[in-house]
Amino acid sequence: MLKIAIAGTGWFAEKHASLLAAREDAQVVAFLGSSLPKAEKMAQKFAGAQAFDEIEQMLDTVKPDAVYISVPPMAHGSIEDAIVQRSIPFLIEKPIGLDMDTVNRIQDQVSSRNIITSVGYHIRYTDTVQKAKELLETRKVGMAVGSWLGDMPGVHWWRKQNGSGGQFVEQTTHIVDLVRYLVGEVEEVYAVYAQQHIHTKHDGVEVADVGAVTLKLAGGAIASITNTCMLPFGHRSGLELFTDKGVLEIQQNRYLKNHESTQTTEYKNLLNPYAIETDAFLHAIKTGDRSRILTDYADAAVTLRITLAALESSVSGLPIKLR
């Protein structure tokens, strides 16, 4: 029985905890909250779970086999430092931070200690994305067009630039990750952001509510990604891949459509990608086999660098070349 501690008390932390509680090989033993009452409220939902408001105390008291990290972007850093100092495997939600210095420091420790890690880019684990990857083995992608279009999350930290990093860093990172996973690595980034509406509706809004980003990929393909959080409702998010044999249309967590010259074939998501993600992570801890983990900390750091480069470009007005 693997003992799992969870850093975070929000909706995603509870989602992960519920998946773990349903398993026979894992037990949720602790929650870390930004305050003890928050941790206690969450711990009460899971039999035997303890509550803490200090990461070192939690780790040293319950001695977990792994930690799930589900905290706001600005809260990353000290939590990971405490975990890697004890060489504990961890699964962390995206984005993994807001600055590359912190992320690179943590990655150096992860690498030197050979710690098992997984990052919550769950869309990779959907059966439709896996089908798209299979189809792309015999196709050449010329262009990718992606989007994340919807409303603004209601939590206060999301409105702050140093809280969420903005929509492209906090949400649209999923689409950037899919471009990398399905098409290839990014060499250059150019972005234009603007504030059009949200800052007039809510006080203290610092993040842009519309944006357009162009990516130049290794191998010559290009990608265009747009996002907005100014809508009064959630609209859609996904990625279209334009290839020599037609168009692959991915709507996240919903379906894949394979548009060819004479027909369109639709594939629906049938499996729970979060469950597959957790299964791959726990399998790695038990066996040492990391092959089923589709995104680790080092890989997610590459995606973060791209999304931060887009923010940098939106400020400077210049394209950013990535090494």
Secondary structure, 3 states (H helix, E strand, C coil): CEEEEEECCCHHHHHHHHHHHCCCCEEEEEEECCCHHHHHHHHCCCCCCEEECCHHHHHHHHCCCEEEECCCHHHCCHHHHHHHHCCCCEEECCCCCCCHHHHHHHHHHHHHHCCCEEECCHHHHCHHHHHHHHHHHHCCEEEEEEEEECCCCCCHHHHCHHHHCCHHHHCCHHHHHHHHHHCCCEEEEEEEEECCCHHHHCCCCCCCCEEEEEEEECCCCEEEEEEECCCCCCCEEEEEEEECCEEEEEECCCEEEEECCCCEEEEECCCCHHHHHHHHHHHHHHHCCCCCCCCCHHHHHHHHHHHHHHHHHHHHCCCEECC
